[in-house]
C-alpha cells in the first residue's frame, strides 16, 4: 500500500510545476497545502520503507528479534490530542536514533 501512495506522490511532485524554483509561491493556499501534505507523506513513506527494510534484513539474518523493531512512529490511533502526538507518536522513534 505504501508503494502506491509513494509512487502517486512522486509522480505528483515530478509533474507539478510548483516544485521548480521559479514557481515557488505562485499557487494558491489550497494547492500549497496539498503540496505540503504530499511532501510530508513522501517523507513518511520513505522513512518507513527504509526502517522496515532494515528490520526485515536484521531479523532475517538473526541479529535482532522482531520485538526489537516496534512501529517507527508509533500507533496513529494514540495521537488524538496534540499532547499525545508529541509525547508518544512523535517521540516514539527518537529512541532509535539518539543524538
Residue pairs with C-beta under 8 A, 6 or more apart in sequence:
2 45
2 48
2 49
5 41
5 45
6 42
6 45
6 46
6 49
9 38
9 41
9 42
9 45
10 42
12 38
13 19
13 38
13 39
13 42
16 35
17 23
18 24
18 26
18 27
18 31
18 32
18 35
19 35
27 35
44 73
47 72
48 72
48 73
51 69
51 72
55 64
55 66
55 69
58 64
58 69
59 65
59 66
59 69
70 92
71 92
72 92
72 93
72 96
73 89
73 90
73 92
73 93
74 88
74 89
74 92
74 93
75 89
76 89
78 84
78 88
78 89
79 85
79 88
79 89
